[in-house]
Structures are given as structure tokens and as C-alpha cells.
């Protein structure tokens, strides 16, 4: 169920189906990222949801269930760029209750293989 719920979230995000995704996200939901510190459900929809308009799709790299959690790494595609994120998603009773997002790098990576951007 955890993998299905997370996959459904990605599909609904790409489909821009706000009404359907609101049913998938629990009332006590929280969202954390390098830019967002435990946003509640209302703040998530106000601050983060508008970006879904620009998302063209997802390519899953890793999708690993662990009890109530799903660890997922994916490339997200926009019209002008692709970047990689990793998330830890907690699912209870078929609803998303917590998401931690760890921002990744742009694809392709800006540093040449074996090099460091600042060095």
C-alpha cells in the first residue's frame, strides 16, 4: 500500500489533480525539505503545490519500502531542466502523513566526473 500511495501521489502531481491528491494527503500531514520546515497540509498546498503546474514527469531510480515508510529517489522533469530528489515518505492507512525531501543535483551533473564544482 505504501508504494501504491506514493506512486499515486506522483501520478496525481503530474496530472495536476488537486482534488484527488487532497484525499491522499492526511489532515495531520507534514512536509520538510531544505527550504520547508514541517509545513502543515494547508501550507504545503499553498507553498509547494503551485510548482506541480510545471512538472512534466518523474523517473523513479529507487523505490524501497520499509514498514510505514518508502524511500524513493527520482528524477523530476520540467520543460527546461531535470533534477534528482530523494524522499522519505510515511504512509498510514493509505494516506501520506509525512514527507522529507532531500534535494539532489541537476541532471546532467554540473561537475565533470571525478571533479568538484568549487575546486
C-alpha positions in Angstrom: 0.0 0.0 0.0 2.9 2.4 0.8 4.3 2.1 -2.7 0.9 2.4 -4.3 0.1 5.6 -2.3 3.4 7.2 -3.2 3.1 6.3 -6.8 -0.4 7.7 -6.9 0.9 11.0 -5.4 3.4 11.3 -8.2 0.8 10.5 -10.8 -1.7 13.0 -9.4 1.0 15.7 -9.1 1.8 15.2 -12.8 -1.9 15.2 -13.6 -2.5 18.4 -11.6 -5.4 16.6 -9.8 -5.6 18.7 -6.6 -9.0 17.3 -5.5 -7.7 13.7 -5.7 -4.4 14.4 -4.1 -6.1 16.2 -1.2 -7.9 12.9 -0.4 -4.5 11.1 -0.4 -2.8 13.6 2.0 -3.8 13.1 5.7 -5.1 16.0 7.7 -2.1 15.8 10.0 0.4 15.8 7.1 3.8 17.5 7.3 6.3 18.3 4.6 10.0 19.0 5.2 12.8 19.9 2.8 15.9 22.1 2.8 13.5 25.1 2.2 10.5 24.0 4.2 10.4 23.1 7.9 7.5 20.8 8.7 4.9 22.6 6.7 1.4 21.5 7.6 -1.1 20.4 4.9 -2.6 23.8 4.2 0.9 25.4 3.9 2.0 22.5 1.6 -0.8 23.2 -0.8 -0.3 27.0 -0.6 3.5 27.0 -1.0 4.5 23.8 -2.8 1.6 22.7 -4.9 1.8 25.5 -7.4 5.1 24.1 -8.7 3.2 21.0 -9.9 2.0 23.0 -12.8 5.5 22.9 -14.3 6.3 19.2 -13.7 6.4 17.1 -16.8 7.1 13.8 -15.2 9.1 11.6 -12.9 11.6 8.8 -13.5 12.0 6.5 -10.4 15.6 5.5 -9.6 15.0 3.8 -6.2 11.7 2.8 -4.5 12.3 0.9 -1.3 9.5 0.1 1.2 10.4 -0.1 5.0 7.3 -0.6 7.1 5.3 2.6 7.0 8.0 4.4 5.1 9.0 4.4 1.5 12.5 5.6 0.5 12.4 7.0 -3.1 14.9 8.6 -5.4 13.6 10.1 -8.6 14.4 12.5 -11.4 11.8 15.1 -11.8 11.4 16.6 -15.3 10.5 20.2 -16.1 10.4 21.7 -19.6 13.8 23.4 -19.0 15.6 21.1 -16.5 15.8 17.7 -14.8 17.0 17.2 -11.2 17.2 14.4 -8.7 15.5 14.2 -5.2 15.3 11.6 -2.5 12.3 11.4 -0.2 11.3 9.5 2.9 7.6 9.2 2.8 5.5 7.9 5.7 2.1 6.3 4.8 -0.6 5.3 7.3 -3.9 3.9 6.4 -3.3 4.6 2.7 -2.6 8.3 3.3 0.6 10.3 3.2 1.4 11.7 6.7 4.9 12.9 6.4 7.4 13.6 3.6 11.1 14.6 4.0 12.7 15.7 0.7 16.4 15.8 0.2 17.4 18.0 -2.8 19.8 16.5 -5.2 21.8 17.6 -8.1 20.9 18.7 -11.6 20.9 16.1 -14.4 23.4 16.0 -16.0 25.6 16.9 -13.1 27.4 20.3 -13.5 30.8 18.9 -12.4 32.8 16.8 -14.7 33.2 13.1 -13.5 35.8 12.9 -10.8 35.8 16.7 -10.1 34.4 19.1 -7.5 32.5 22.3 -8.6 34.4 24.5 -6.2 37.8 23.1 -6.8 
